[in-house]
Amino acid sequence: MAQVADDARNQQDGRVPVLISLCLCAVIAYVQRGAISVPAQEISQDLRFANLAQDMGWIQSGWYIGYGLLQLPSGWVADRIGSRAALAIFMSLWSAATLVCGFASGFYSLLILWTIMGAAQAGAFPCAAKAIGQIFPESQRARATGLLASGMAIGGALTPYLTSTLLGSFDSWAQSSEIERWRLLFAAYALPGFLWTAIFLSAIPASMFPAGPQPVQMKSKVDWTAMLRSGPLALLCAQQFFRAAGMVFFLTWFPTFLQKSRGVTLDQSGLLTTIAGVGGVIGSMSGGFFSDWLFKRTGSARLSRQGIAVAGMAACSALMVASYFVKDVNGSIALIAVGVFCATFGGISGYTVAISFGGRHVATVFSTMNMCGNFGAALFPATAGWLVTQTGNWNVILFFFAGIMAVDAVCWALLNPKGTLFDEEGQNS
């Protein structure tokens, strides 16, 4: 009994550094994936793109296509070799790809390289979700996923300001070396990934990350027919499709949207995007804690998970529309920041529900959901760029985003998964 108690205490003590490492991984991943948004016009000019909105839209969509297509394979890898090894491998690969993107010579080379970078990063969050599902009990998963999501939000919020600052600091170096600033930026953003991998492998013991399913589960294969006929899984994937499609706005077109629709400078767009992103950081963090608190008080997963998601997405949609009618830039950004807060406050439910619903194949179910989300994210930049090209109005993106979030709220209202997908389907059906 004493040994069991000691093991439990060691497990509890080890959760904090594991969660910190996962959050740092999320920050780095989002900084790297957002590196292309602020210097989009500069890259377009240097590589002589024919049309900024159209060509850069396809490049940014390419990242999410690669990311989405590799979700299921990366989830399978995480389930087979374990989160720790898989995460270290994936981080090294996508950081190397980030570095290589700085050598792009034109539209097609950047499209291919940026798509490869997205494909390499596909394993990040299936691995993180699997780790959280393994080491955190049900009553603590929302706060854990909320903190993980806050790491993503911090990375997304930090990137615009950090990028514009770094680009400014690279001016003299770029002139003396005759290397474009954005190429130096990609090299700088690759380094933290390599450093994280080295520290992660040396500081986090393998014992905290089980090397995959338990022996009895190793024999069980994924029941793909159960996944295909699951209504709750279809809705879980649908909400992720629309939510990811909307939220990618802030990682892709938002700085350019501000520059074009509000007349701000590149530096100002980076700072304003970061301010909007702060709402996401606060929302992700507080949403997770509130969801767990509500779950403990009510015992209702329907209310504490889906309920806050419906409210959050609906409020976000309304606030985005309202921001259009505020002519003052700071006032408009304030409304947008509150909208982002609402979306991320409820958005953490996606990860929490997927972890609980995934049963013995968490990474596979999570990666399926995330794959659908990233197909949505892949469509947004290209579709938004096409809408702007067709209408000549950058404000159309804002209303496009608001509509997407409203549909997402409807998906959450209909979603009500019970039990775990594979345990129920594999044993009782």
C-alpha positions, -999 to 999 in steps of 0.1 A, spaced: 0 0 0 28 24 8 44 17 -26 11 25 -43 8 57 -23 44 67 -33 37 60 -69 6 81 -68 24 110 -52 52 107 -78 26 107 -106 10 138 -91 43 156 -87 53 148 -123 22 162 -138 32 198 -134 65 197 -154 49 175 -181 21 201 -185 46 230 -185 66 212 -212 34 207 -233 24 243 -229 59 255 -240 56 231 -270 23 248 -279 38 283 -276 67 273 -299 45 255 -324 21 285 -327 50 310 -330 65 290 -358 32 285 -377 23 322 -374 57 334 -387 44 340 -422 14 362 -414 30 396 -405 56 397 -433 31 384 -459 34 415 -480 71 416 -478 75 380 -488 51 385 -517 72 414 -530 105 396 -525 93 365 -543 74 384 -569 39 370 -563 14 380 -589 -14 385 -564 -8 389 -526 -43 378 -514 -46 349 -538 -10 335 -537 -4 340 -500 -39 326 -493 -29 293 -511 4 291 -493 -12 295 -459 -39 270 -468 -12 246 -479 1 245 -444 -32 234 -430 -38 209 -458 -4 192 -449 -13 195 -412 -47 180 -417 -36 151 -439 -10 140 -414 -33 141 -384 -43 105 -385 -9 90 -393 7 111 -365 -21 100 -340 -14 64 -349 23 70 -343 16 85 -309 -6 55 -300 21 31 -310 54 46 -297 41 68 -270 37 106 -266 72 114 -254 92 99 -282 67 109 -309 66 145 -296 104 148 -296 106 135 -332 78 157 -345 92 189 -328 126 183 -344 111 177 -378 89 207 -380 116 230 -366 140 218 -393 112 224 -419 108 260 -405 145 266 -410 144 253 -446 114 275 -455 138 304 -453 155 291 -485 123 294 -506 129 310 -540 94 315 -553 57 308 -550 59 271 -556 89 264 -535 74 283 -505 41 265 -510 58 231 -509 81 239 -480 53 255 -459 30 226 -466 58 202 -454 62 222 -423 25 219 -416 26 182 -422 55 178 -397 37 197 -370 6 175 -373 17 153 -344 20 180 -318 -15 181 -303 -25 144 -307 6 137 -287 -3 163 -261 -39 152 -258 -28 115 -254 -4 126 -226 -31 146 -208 -56 117 -211 -30 93 -196 -19 114 -166 -48 136 -156 -81 124 -141 -115 134 -157 -120 161 -131 -88 179 -140 -87 175 -178 -105 207 -187 -80 228 -167 -51 209 -183 -64 213 -218 -73 249 -210 -37 256 -200 -25 238 -231 -48 259 -252 -35 290 -234 -1 280 -246 -14 280 -281 -31 313 -275 1 328 -260 20 317 -291 -6 331 -314 -8 364 -295 29 367 -291 38 360 -327 26 392 -344 43 416 -320 74 394 -317 76 390 -355 73 427 -362 99 435 -335 124 409 -349 119 421 -384 128 456 -373 159 444 -355 170 424 -386 171 456 -407 209 464 -404 218 427 -405 197 421 -436 213 451 -454 248 440 -446 243 404 -455 219 410 -484 196 384 -469 159 393 -467 146 399 -432 119 372 -433 145 345 -442 164 354 -410 131 353 -391 125 316 -401 160 307 -390 154 324 -356 121 307 -351 135 273 -358 160 274 -329 136 272 -299 122 239 -313 156 222 -312 164 236 -278 130 224 -264 136 189 -277 169 186 -260 156 199 -227 124 178 -229 142 145 -234 167 152 -206 143 167 -180 111 146 -184 115 110 -175 101 83 -199 81 69 -170 57 98 -171 47 89 -207 36 53 -210 50 39 -242 16 34 -258 -15 13 -250 -15 -13 -222 -7 -49 -234 -44 -59 -235 -50 -28 -257 -21 -35 -280 -41 -63 -296 -72 -41 -302 -73 -23 -335 -92 9 -342 -128 1 -352 -131 25 -381 -167 16 -388 -176 26 -352 -160 60 -359 -178 64 -393 -212 57 -378 -208 78 -347 -231 108 -347 -214 125 -317 -180 121 -334 -193 136 -366 -205 167 -346 -173 168 -327 -154 169 -360 -179 195 -374 -174 219 -345 -137 216 -348 -139 222 -386 -158 255 -381 -140 267 -350 -105 261 -365 -116 277 -397 -126 308 -378 -98 311 -354 -71 307 -380 -81 342 -391 -59 356 -364 -29 335 -375 -32 343 -412 -51 373 -425 -57 394 -394 -26 416 -395 -31 422 -432 -68 428 -426 -59 456 -401 -34 471 -425 -59 472 -454 -92 480 -436 -80 502 -408 -49 518 -424 -25 508 -397 12 502 -402 29 468 -402 43 474 -366 9 486 -354 -9 455 -369 15 432 -351 8 450 -318 -30 451 -323 -31 414 -333 -12 406 -301 -37 426 -280 -66 407 -296 -47 375 -289 -44 383 -252 -82 377 -250 -75 342 -263 -49 336 -236 -71 347 -208 -101 328 -223 -83 295 -227 -69 296 -192 -100 307 -173 -123 285 -195 -106 253 -184 -107 261 -147 -144 272 -149 -154 241 -169 -138 218 -143 -154 239 -115 -188 236 -131 -184 199 -137 -176 193 -100 -206 215 -89 -232 200 -113 -218 167 -124 -231 176 -158 -206 172 -187 -233 185 -210 -235 218 -192 -199 222 -182 -184 212 -216 -209 218 -244 -229 245 -226 -200 270 -222 -190 262 -258 -224 272 -272 -224 305 -252 -188 313 -261 -191 308 -299 -224 327 -301 -211 356 -281 -179 357 -303 -200 359 -335 -221 388 -321 -191 408 -309 -172 404 -342 -202 419 -361 -204 447 -335 -167 456 -340 -174 465 -376 -196 494 -365 -170 509 -342 -148 533 -362 -122 538 -335 -94 513 -340 -88 507 -303 -125 503 -295 -129 479 -324 -99 458 -313 -113 458 -277 -145 442 -289 -126 417 -311 -104 408 -281 -135 401 -260 -149 380 -288 -117 360 -289 -119 355 -252 -154 341 -255 -144 317 -283 -114 303 -265 -133 302 -231 -157 278 -246 -133 263 -272 -113 243 -247 -143 219 -245 -133 204 -279 -101 189 -265 -117 179 -232 -146 161 -249 -123 144 -274 -101 131 -246 -130 116 -227 -148 103 -257 -117 87 -273 -115 59 -248 -85 36 -254 -76 53 -287 -74 90 -276 -48 101 -301 -66 85 -330 -100 101 -321 -83 134 -313 -64 134 -345 -95 126 -365 -112 157 -349 -81 178 -354 -78 167 -390 -113 180 -398 -105 212 -379 -74 218 -401 -93 211 -433 -115 240 -422 -84 260 -413 -70 252 -447 -101 265 -465 -103 298 -446 -72 317 -459 -78 307 -496 -115 314 -493 -110 347 -475 -84 357 -501 -109 348 -529 -137 368 -513 -115 399 -510 -103 395 -546 -139 392 -558 -154 421 -537 -124 444 -533 -135 448 -496 -113 435 -468 -142 438 -443 -159 409 -458 -135 386 -439 -149 399 -406 -184 389 -415 -172 356 -429 -156 349 -396 -187 358 -376 -209 335 -397 -185 306 -392 -186 310 -354 -224 311 -354 -226 278 -372 -200 264 -347 -224 273 -319 -251 253 -335 -229 222 -338 -221 224 -301 -258 227 -292 -264 195 -310 -234 176 -296 -240 153 -267 -216 123 -266 -221 97 -239 -195 73 -226 -164 65 -247 -166 56 -283 -144 25 -285 -152 11 -251 -189 12 -259 -187 3 -296 -159 -23 -292 -175 -41 -262 -212 -35 -261 -224 -31 -297 
